[in-house]
């Protein structure tokens, strides 16, 4: 199961890299500015809500781990 999520993460990163490359290759600078702004906003939100995100992920994985033995 861990390998599944690792592969999904790698594929997601690859798709993101490809999309960023396509946007940067685009001669229209508006797309580049949009992507940069979206990345800045996403980074800002992660920094603001870092503690809550960490707590949420920890709780979710804790529930998954505790209930995995029931299957």
HELIX and SHEET records of a PDB file:
HELIX    1   1 UNK A    2  UNK A   25  1                                  24    
HELIX    2   2 UNK A   29  UNK A   48  1                                  20    
HELIX    3   3 UNK A   50  UNK A   68  1                                  19    
END                                                                             
